[in-house]
Amino acid sequence: MRTGMGEGPEIWIRGPVAPPGAEATPPEHAPAHATPRRFSWVGLHGGAGVSTLAAVYGGHDSGRAWPGPADPRWVLFVARTHAAGLDSVIPAVEAFRSGEAPPGLDLEAVVLVADAPGRLPRPLAHRIRLVESVIDVYRVPWVPEWRVGGLGGRPPHGTDSPARLTGATR
């Protein structure tokens, strides 16, 4: 298709094109990081790690209760990667989706906290794949410093995905 713009092959360019002879201005870039959101961490069982995650990444420690009216409306469910912890996830997600949560809350994802160092046994890895089929999952590896109370400073190496989610800096 020729439009009277001169001879040569036709090409497609995305975005605005400066007229011939005009100086092109560079496009504005989106900010490198999204604005961090505050979350309410909700444990799905005792010992899930809610207090630790809230201390390290910020947000509201809801314990095992729903966030209150003044708390952040974005919810992150928290569970350990042991059998009982993983078994608690899908029923909690289904309960949330069926309207059993207080109105106005938004379930963002599930954060699974390693219950021990090393690789997961196959049956537990399979349960995690089932959880990932119904909701976004962020994994937190075993962090020895957290076990002895080292919660200060930046999120430790290997915890990049929850740090990006919450806007915590490394």
Secondary structure, 3 states (H helix, E strand, C coil): CCCCCCCCCCCCCCCCCCCCCCCCCCCCCCCCCCCCCCEEEEECCCCCCHHHHHHHHCCEECCCCCCCCCCCCEEEEEEECCHHHHHCHHHHHHHHHHHHCCCCCEEEEEEEECCCCCCCCHHHHHHHHHHHCCCCEEEECCCHHHHCCCCCCCCCCCCHHHHHHHCCCC
